[in-house]
Each structure stands twice: as C-alpha cells, then as structure tokens.
C-alpha cells in the first residue's frame, strides 16, 4: 500500500477527531483539528483535511483539496507530515524536530524545536530553519538536551531520509489498515 504504488483508495474517514497541539519555544500554542486514524502507545496518526479546517483557506489560499497525514512517535525527537495534492498524489514529506510528544486521549501535544526538513518524492532533502536554531542557541532558549535532539535529527534527516520515508509510509499504511479493519 506504499505511496510509490500510486494513490490509495481510503476507507471512510473516522468520525472521531483529535487535536494537534504545537507548542513553540516562546510558549505560543497552535491547534489543528485532525481525523483520528490510529492511536497506540507507540504511534499516533491523524489526517488534516484543508477543506474541513475553517482557518486553512484563509491562511493558505491554495490549500483547498490538500490533505496531510501527521505521524507522531512518543519518545522520538521528530514527527512527520505526508502532504498530498487534491488528486491524492504525494506532494512532499515534512519533518519537525520535536520534544515532549504527549497524548492525553484528546490531543497530541508536542514542543517544536525549530529545525525542519523537507523530503521530496525524488529523495532530495532540504533542511530548514537553521538560522532560527542558531538564534535560539545564542539567546539560550534551548537546553543541552534540546540541542542534542536538533543535532541528532539533522544528521538523521541528511543521512537516513529513505528510512524515515519508509517509516512514515508504514505508519500511514498501518493507520489506513486499522480503520479499514474496523479498529
């Protein structure tokens, strides 16, 4: 059921929602309603549908029809998004460096550690927000543990992008299978 095999016909989306709660270094909180596809102690998968988020089209005028699978692994220093065009084709993978991934039954909350990566379908990797990381280090906004997480994920993004893509795809496939099988 891999993305590389083409667009997958999805089962009807779960009616249950969860909240994606992103906490910035400065404490600002952003929340997004997403479909709740899979929640286990090791993995959380949700899907954001632009047309169902009233703020989306205002914030992102060209977002209509786009979807994004969000994948979180509690305890891992990264989370991922698999973005799809309106026709269902893969647009790009986006990874966030994160800390404190928690799930309280209603919301998946994580602390954003600034460094992001984009992985294109052809495997090209772009690291983003290095300047913001350097500024946060200079302003002593990051702990030593957070700096380690950033350095570790930067190396992972650069050197193991193919493994990360496989892991993201497997998580989404697992979520789709769980909904398809009624669980």
Buried (B, 14 or more C-beta within 10 A) or exposed (E): EEBEEEEEEEBEBBEEBBBBBBBEBEEEEEEBBBBBBBBEEEBBBBBBBBEBBEEBEEEEEEBEEBBBBBBBBBEBBBBBBBBBEEEBEBBBBBBBBBBEBEBEEEBBBBBBBBBBBBBEEEEEBEBBBEEBBEEBBEEEBBEEEBBEBBBEBBEBBEEEBEEBBEBBBBBBBBBBBBBEEEE
